[in-house]
Amino acid sequence: MLPIPEVPPNLLARLRTAPGRMPVEVHLVLEEDDYETKYGDGRFLALRAAFLDPAAAKARRDRLVKENEERLLAKKGTVGYTYHLKSVRLILDESNNRIFTDAAYPTRDIVRLLGTP
């Protein structure tokens, strides 16, 4: 949960005018460290990027996949990263002056990434 005054004004304006209004669907790009998943203490999906546009999320994921493949080829590596897409909901609760999400990731992190080009 995040107080509305902490949401960047440009993002707040976009959320207020989003088609379908509330809740707004947010598309996350998640990064899985394959080494940790295979040999470490379990699977963890790190939040890498957030988008309101699903095509932009897919494009970022595809770019990260390509960069990972190039890195593995250059270093002759066998273990890199796997990238995933996940959709979550962002809810603007103006009556209680807050914004929150149904994601397992902190609302503050998602809002920060939405405001990052």
HUGIJO-V339908 format. One record per pair of residues at least 24 apart in sequence whose C-alpha atoms are under 7 Angstrom apart, sorted by the first residue. I is the first residue (numbers start at 1). J is the second residue. Records with the same first field share a line. If there is no record, write none. Layout:
# HUGIJO-V339908
I->J / J
This chain:
# HUGIJO-V339908
1->98 / 99 / 100 / 107
2->98 / 99 / 100 / 107 / 108
3->97 / 98 / 99
4->97 / 98 / 99
7->111
11->115
22->91 / 92
23->89 / 90 / 91
24->89 / 90 / 91
25->52 / 87 / 88 / 89 / 90
26->50 / 51 / 52 / 87 / 88 / 89 / 90
27->51 / 52 / 54 / 57 / 85 / 86 / 87 / 88
28->57 / 85 / 86 / 87
29->57 / 61 / 83 / 84 / 85 / 86
30->83 / 84 / 85
31->81 / 82 / 83 / 84
32->81 / 82 / 83
33->80 / 81 / 82
34->79 / 80 / 81 / 82
35->79 / 80
49->113
50->110 / 113 / 114
51->114
